Amino acid sequence: MVDEKGDKLFIVVDQGGHASRAVIMNGSGRSLAWAERPLSTFHPEAGCVEHDPVELVQTIRQCLNDAVRKIGDRASAVQAVGFATQRSSILCWDNRTGEALTPVISWQDTRASERVRTMSSQAANIHGRTGLFLSAHYGASKISWCLENIPEVKKARQAGRLCCGPMSSFMVWQLTQEKRFVTDPVSASRTLLWNIFTKKWDPELLGLFNVPENVLPAGVPTIYRYGRIRLGRRLVPLKLVTGDQNAALYAFGKLRPETAYVNIGTGAFVSRPTGQRPVLASGLLTSLTHEQDGACDYVLEGTVNGAGSAIQWVQDTWKIKNVRELLPAWLMETVDPPLFLNGVSGLGSPYWMPDFASGFLGEGSDPDKVVAVVESIVFLLHRNIVEMGRHLVAPERIQITGGLSALDGICQKLADLTGIPVYRPVRIEATAVGTCCLLAGRPDHWPEPDAGKQFDPGDETAVARRFGRWVEEMEKKVGSKR
């Protein structure tokens, strides 16, 4: 069925660290209606970052219902639902009652970092199988921690009732009629338990983390019959599940190997497509982004854990008000900010240090501190782009999306520092658009970015000098901790 304008419609659930959203789009990726509900984040102890699983499911259901109500009778044209989720968040639940036995343990959570540190001799082996690096941010150590420390999890395992897995698997179980215990390849690949070459749970990795395969979901392709979701009086198929950062890559059609894709939200990510072959690189992630009909897309990926979360950190730590509103002006006016060594939520690629202590080098006002944090995000992105240049040809263009990309100052600094034009599409919230593109079958007519803003590199030597000093200080501090 099509709607009154002849369009097939799709619903995208974009489940992020701060909110759940549902967006209804047509077959060209144009948004017709959307709904959003905030999701609470809890920090019960140092290194612990959690969400309430009941609240998670409730917010998604509320968003779906709200969005459908907004389009009225046109809801009958909705063809399918797709999920784009946080990739490395996990939880455990009871396979009979569906009751969550743990909180949603966020990708930002590093409670198992001590366990991970004892496994350092296996780092190269793990990277060679998963494309990832040994880190407490990924799911394996979190699942292992739950198996060892939570009584309800132990009891459910003994009774044969335990499900453990990516947050997306719990969402599928809770929101579909069929209650299938499955995982998409993107979420599975962020656990450190999934082999990106065999596309299966890896027996050796399961043994290393002491995780039994029978508590994990079955692996299925990105496009799959996940089940049916009730929307009003209709049951609509859930046809796609993927990661939020992966979906964002497809927002503007075919992936281009000459483009570096940057997406900045709670964290920041830079990806370079490598086609249907995984390329392993020291210091960088190798990520599977999509699987359909046996074919996979892969990228080299760099990750900055502290992006939006770092700005929130400096706001909370120094009690600075109205940061988001004032930041555009501060980025224009601040000439010589201090340096910020950014380990908020753990230091990601290419350094990989979960307990790196953040700090400023030099004095400054509140605006100076905030601009220093923003520059640290740009510095880390540039550091990853330089690292990628050791394995791939230099990019011809950087395409930037995500909430923080709305700041002209970030885009211009990135262009100045890299010497590469930075293009920002009009639609910077790319996750929902990319998910819709995949749901619609990656149509040839999918609009390419053509109406956004380009930031050309300028003669900005001051930020380059600060970057050089920042690299020296980072190398000193990282080296002293190794």
KOLDRENBA-724326 format. One record per residue (C-alpha): residue number from 1; chain; x, y, z. Coordinates in steps of 0.05 Angstrom, whole numbers. Layout:
% KOLDRENBA-724326
nr, kette, xx, yy, zz
NUM, A, X, Y, Z
...
END
This chain:
% KOLDRENBA-724326
nr, kette, xx, yy, zz
1, A, 0, 0, 0
2, A, 23, 71, -14
3, A, -1, 136, 18
4, A, -43, 190, -13
5, A, 17, 219, -49
6, A, 38, 152, -77
7, A, 96, 142, -29
8, A, 115, 80, 10
9, A, 131, 100, 81
10, A, 182, 74, 131
11, A, 192, 83, 206
12, A, 262, 89, 234
13, A, 277, 81, 308
14, A, 340, 118, 325
15, A, 360, 97, 395
16, A, 417, 139, 423
17, A, 451, 152, 489
18, A, 407, 211, 508
19, A, 341, 197, 474
20, A, 297, 150, 433
21, A, 269, 176, 368
22, A, 220, 151, 316
23, A, 220, 183, 247
24, A, 170, 169, 192
25, A, 200, 178, 123
26, A, 181, 168, 51
27, A, 219, 128, 0
28, A, 264, 188, -16
29, A, 285, 198, 56
30, A, 242, 259, 69
31, A, 217, 264, 141
32, A, 141, 267, 149
33, A, 135, 262, 224
34, A, 179, 248, 284
35, A, 175, 238, 359
36, A, 228, 239, 413
37, A, 231, 219, 486
38, A, 291, 230, 532
39, A, 327, 169, 560
40, A, 358, 175, 630
41, A, 431, 158, 641
42, A, 456, 134, 708
43, A, 526, 133, 737
44, A, 521, 89, 800
45, A, 596, 84, 809
46, A, 659, 110, 776
47, A, 665, 80, 706
48, A, 593, 55, 706
49, A, 544, 83, 655
50, A, 474, 52, 652
51, A, 403, 60, 625
52, A, 339, 32, 653
53, A, 315, -24, 605
54, A, 242, -13, 623
55, A, 248, 61, 607
56, A, 285, 43, 543
57, A, 228, 1, 516
58, A, 175, 50, 540
59, A, 207, 109, 505
60, A, 212, 71, 440
61, A, 139, 49, 443
62, A, 117, 119, 460
63, A, 157, 148, 403
64, A, 128, 98, 354
65, A, 57, 112, 377
66, A, 67, 188, 376
67, A, 97, 188, 306
68, A, 42, 144, 278
69, A, -12, 188, 308
70, A, 18, 249, 274
71, A, 6, 221, 204
72, A, -64, 195, 217
73, A, -93, 153, 161
74, A, -27, 155, 122
75, A, 0, 105, 173
76, A, -30, 50, 130
77, A, 25, 63, 79
78, A, 81, 45, 128
79, A, 118, -14, 97
80, A, 171, -31, 148
81, A, 208, -11, 211
82, A, 284, -5, 220
83, A, 325, 1, 283
84, A, 390, 40, 289
85, A, 420, 31, 359
86, A, 480, 42, 403
87, A, 527, -13, 380
88, A, 566, -36, 441
89, A, 513, -30, 496
90, A, 491, -96, 526
91, A, 444, -128, 577
92, A, 418, -195, 602
93, A, 346, -218, 608
94, A, 302, -278, 623
95, A, 282, -317, 561
96, A, 215, -337, 590
97, A, 190, -274, 623
98, A, 229, -224, 581
99, A, 248, -189, 647
100, A, 314, -152, 645
101, A, 364, -181, 695
102, A, 414, -124, 688
103, A, 411, -51, 669
104, A, 429, -32, 598
105, A, 504, -26, 606
106, A, 525, 31, 560
107, A, 582, 28, 509
108, A, 613, 84, 551
109, A, 617, 38, 612
110, A, 686, 14, 633
111, A, 671, -25, 696
112, A, 708, -86, 669
113, A, 772, -49, 650
114, A, 813, -86, 703
115, A, 792, -153, 673
116, A, 810, -128, 604
117, A, 879, -105, 629
118, A, 896, -176, 649
119, A, 884, -200, 578
120, A, 934, -154, 544
121, A, 974, -213, 517
122, A, 914, -230, 473
123, A, 905, -161, 443
124, A, 936, -177, 375
125, A, 897, -243, 370
126, A, 832, -207, 386
127, A, 846, -152, 335
128, A, 861, -203, 281
129, A, 794, -238, 291
130, A, 747, -180, 306
131, A, 779, -118, 274
132, A, 771, -85, 343
133, A, 819, -72, 400
134, A, 818, -101, 469
135, A, 774, -51, 507
136, A, 723, -50, 562
137, A, 678, -7, 518
138, A, 658, -69, 478
139, A, 608, -120, 500
140, A, 649, -182, 517
141, A, 679, -159, 582
142, A, 611, -129, 603
143, A, 575, -195, 590
144, A, 630, -233, 627
145, A, 624, -185, 685
146, A, 549, -197, 689
147, A, 559, -273, 688
148, A, 608, -269, 745
149, A, 577, -215, 789
150, A, 501, -212, 784
151, A, 463, -266, 823
152, A, 401, -262, 779
153, A, 443, -275, 717
154, A, 476, -335, 750
155, A, 409, -365, 769
156, A, 379, -354, 700
157, A, 440, -387, 668
158, A, 434, -448, 714
159, A, 360, -453, 697
160, A, 373, -448, 621
161, A, 334, -383, 618
162, A, 389, -333, 605
163, A, 395, -286, 545
164, A, 456, -241, 539
165, A, 471, -196, 481
166, A, 471, -128, 447
167, A, 418, -78, 467
168, A, 388, -85, 397
169, A, 373, -158, 410
170, A, 334, -139, 473
171, A, 295, -87, 433
172, A, 277, -139, 380
173, A, 255, -188, 435
174, A, 213, -136, 472
175, A, 181, -100, 413
176, A, 163, -155, 364
177, A, 108, -207, 369
178, A, 154, -265, 352
179, A, 207, -255, 407
180, A, 264, -279, 364
181, A, 331, -283, 398
182, A, 375, -256, 343
183, A, 429, -204, 330
184, A, 448, -163, 270
185, A, 520, -169, 247
186, A, 539, -97, 265
187, A, 518, -104, 337
188, A, 549, -174, 342
189, A, 614, -148, 313
190, A, 620, -97, 370
191, A, 623, -149, 424
192, A, 695, -175, 414
193, A, 663, -244, 408
194, A, 645, -242, 334
195, A, 694, -260, 279
196, A, 687, -211, 221
197, A, 717, -261, 172
198, A, 673, -321, 188
199, A, 614, -277, 210
200, A, 601, -323, 269
201, A, 613, -326, 343
202, A, 686, -344, 351
203, A, 698, -405, 396
204, A, 767, -382, 417
205, A, 742, -312, 437
206, A, 683, -342, 474
207, A, 733, -384, 514
208, A, 777, -324, 528
209, A, 720, -285, 558
210, A, 686, -346, 589
211, A, 620, -332, 553
212, A, 579, -393, 533
213, A, 551, -389, 462
214, A, 483, -415, 484
215, A, 467, -350, 521
216, A, 481, -308, 459
217, A, 433, -292, 402
218, A, 436, -324, 333
219, A, 470, -282, 280
220, A, 427, -258, 222
221, A, 438, -208, 165
222, A, 425, -133, 171
223, A, 363, -141, 127
224, A, 321, -198, 158
225, A, 252, -218, 180
226, A, 263, -197, 253
227, A, 189, -200, 270
228, A, 128, -155, 270
229, A, 115, -93, 312
230, A, 45, -71, 330
231, A, 30, -1, 306
232, A, -42, 16, 324
233, A, -84, -39, 292
234, A, -30, -63, 244
235, A, 29, -109, 251
236, A, 87, -79, 212
237, A, 150, -119, 196
238, A, 216, -101, 229
239, A, 263, -111, 170
240, A, 328, -79, 190
241, A, 372, -73, 251
242, A, 440, -38, 250
243, A, 485, 9, 289
244, A, 473, 83, 291
245, A, 542, 103, 265
246, A, 539, 51, 210
247, A, 471, 75, 186
248, A, 495, 146, 182
249, A, 545, 127, 128
250, A, 488, 111, 80
251, A, 449, 176, 89
252, A, 470, 203, 21
253, A, 473, 141, -22
254, A, 532, 100, -46
255, A, 593, 99, -2
256, A, 653, 133, -34
257, A, 723, 109, -18
258, A, 753, 178, -31
259, A, 710, 209, 25
260, A, 724, 209, 100
261, A, 657, 205, 136
262, A, 654, 240, 203
263, A, 594, 236, 250
264, A, 595, 275, 315
265, A, 546, 262, 372
266, A, 559, 236, 442
267, A, 622, 206, 411
268, A, 655, 224, 345
269, A, 672, 174, 290
270, A, 710, 178, 225
271, A, 703, 122, 173
272, A, 736, 106, 107
273, A, 701, 54, 63
274, A, 744, -5, 40
275, A, 691, -41, -2
276, A, 675, -114, 10
277, A, 741, -132, 41
278, A, 762, -119, 113
279, A, 828, -81, 120
280, A, 864, -89, 186
281, A, 905, -30, 211
282, A, 944, -18, 275
283, A, 909, 32, 319
284, A, 844, 34, 279
285, A, 781, -7, 279
286, A, 758, -50, 221
287, A, 682, -48, 221
288, A, 629, -86, 184
289, A, 575, -36, 165
290, A, 523, -76, 128
291, A, 508, -148, 107
292, A, 457, -169, 56
293, A, 452, -229, 10
294, A, 520, -254, 35
295, A, 557, -189, 16
296, A, 586, -143, 68
297, A, 610, -71, 68
298, A, 671, -54, 111
299, A, 705, 10, 135
300, A, 767, 31, 172
301, A, 741, 69, 232
302, A, 770, 117, 284
303, A, 732, 132, 347
304, A, 733, 192, 394
305, A, 696, 173, 458
306, A, 693, 244, 485
307, A, 655, 289, 437
308, A, 587, 314, 461
309, A, 601, 277, 526
310, A, 665, 317, 534
311, A, 628, 383, 525
312, A, 578, 359, 577
313, A, 635, 340, 623
314, A, 668, 408, 622
315, A, 600, 441, 631
316, A, 584, 399, 692
317, A, 654, 401, 722
318, A, 663, 476, 718
319, A, 589, 493, 727
320, A, 587, 531, 661
321, A, 517, 551, 639
322, A, 487, 555, 569
323, A, 547, 524, 535
324, A, 510, 501, 473
325, A, 480, 569, 462
326, A, 544, 608, 473
327, A, 593, 560, 438
328, A, 585, 587, 367
329, A, 607, 657, 389
330, A, 663, 629, 434
331, A, 691, 589, 375
332, A, 695, 654, 334
333, A, 723, 697, 389
334, A, 773, 653, 426
335, A, 842, 662, 397
336, A, 890, 623, 441
337, A, 855, 569, 483
338, A, 894, 521, 527
339, A, 905, 449, 506
340, A, 858, 395, 530
341, A, 880, 323, 535
342, A, 814, 289, 523
343, A, 802, 222, 556
344, A, 729, 232, 571
345, A, 694, 164, 570
346, A, 763, 133, 557
347, A, 815, 149, 504
348, A, 797, 116, 438
349, A, 836, 107, 373
350, A, 892, 106, 358
351, A, 915, 107, 431
352, A, 866, 59, 465
353, A, 872, 75, 539
354, A, 808, 67, 581
355, A, 834, 102, 643
356, A, 867, 163, 612
357, A, 858, 223, 658
358, A, 833, 285, 622
359, A, 862, 352, 637
360, A, 880, 422, 613
361, A, 950, 447, 598
362, A, 950, 522, 609
363, A, 902, 570, 641
364, A, 840, 601, 611
365, A, 770, 629, 622
366, A, 708, 586, 619
367, A, 700, 601, 544
368, A, 773, 584, 533
369, A, 764, 516, 568
370, A, 703, 498, 526
371, A, 737, 517, 461
372, A, 798, 476, 483
373, A, 752, 415, 491
374, A, 722, 427, 422
375, A, 792, 432, 392
376, A, 812, 367, 426
377, A, 755, 332, 388
378, A, 781, 361, 322
379, A, 852, 342, 341
380, A, 832, 270, 355
381, A, 793, 266, 289
382, A, 853, 293, 251
383, A, 900, 244, 287
384, A, 856, 187, 263
385, A, 852, 214, 192
386, A, 928, 218, 190
387, A, 932, 146, 216
388, A, 885, 123, 161
389, A, 931, 155, 110
390, A, 983, 101, 127
391, A, 937, 48, 98
392, A, 892, 84, 48
393, A, 902, 142, -1
394, A, 888, 210, 29
395, A, 814, 230, 25
396, A, 792, 283, -24
397, A, 735, 307, 19
398, A, 709, 301, 90
399, A, 633, 295, 99
400, A, 610, 314, 168
401, A, 543, 299, 202
402, A, 515, 293, 272
403, A, 489, 344, 322
404, A, 556, 379, 336
405, A, 570, 388, 262
406, A, 520, 445, 264
407, A, 577, 487, 294
408, A, 612, 523, 237
409, A, 673, 530, 282
410, A, 684, 454, 286
411, A, 677, 446, 211
412, A, 725, 502, 195
413, A, 777, 480, 245
414, A, 775, 410, 216
415, A, 784, 437, 146
416, A, 841, 482, 167
417, A, 877, 428, 205
418, A, 870, 372, 154
419, A, 877, 415, 92
420, A, 817, 378, 63
421, A, 750, 410, 45
422, A, 695, 393, 95
423, A, 624, 385, 69
424, A, 564, 390, 115
425, A, 498, 368, 84
426, A, 434, 404, 100
427, A, 408, 343, 137
428, A, 461, 332, 190
429, A, 421, 280, 230
430, A, 444, 225, 184
431, A, 428, 163, 224
432, A, 353, 163, 209
433, A, 363, 181, 136
434, A, 415, 126, 126
435, A, 371, 75, 159
436, A, 314, 94, 113
437, A, 360, 87, 53
438, A, 376, 16, 73
439, A, 303, 0, 88
440, A, 283, 26, 20
441, A, 333, -21, -13
442, A, 389, 30, -27
443, A, 352, 59, -87
444, A, 392, 89, -144
445, A, 352, 153, -140
446, A, 372, 165, -67
447, A, 391, 239, -63
448, A, 465, 255, -60
449, A, 486, 314, -16
450, A, 483, 376, -59
451, A, 454, 433, -20
452, A, 498, 437, 41
453, A, 556, 481, 61
454, A, 629, 470, 44
455, A, 686, 494, 89
456, A, 750, 503, 49
457, A, 817, 500, 84
458, A, 845, 567, 105
459, A, 914, 592, 123
460, A, 907, 576, 197
461, A, 976, 563, 226
462, A, 957, 577, 299
463, A, 911, 516, 305
464, A, 965, 474, 270
465, A, 1016, 496, 321
466, A, 969, 479, 378
467, A, 958, 411, 346
468, A, 1032, 398, 343
469, A, 1041, 415, 417
470, A, 979, 373, 434
471, A, 1008, 312, 398
472, A, 1073, 319, 436
473, A, 1037, 323, 503
474, A, 991, 265, 486
475, A, 1050, 221, 466
476, A, 1086, 238, 531
477, A, 1026, 222, 574
478, A, 1006, 159, 536
479, A, 1078, 135, 535
480, A, 1085, 145, 610
481, A, 1025, 100, 624
482, A, 1046, 42, 579
END
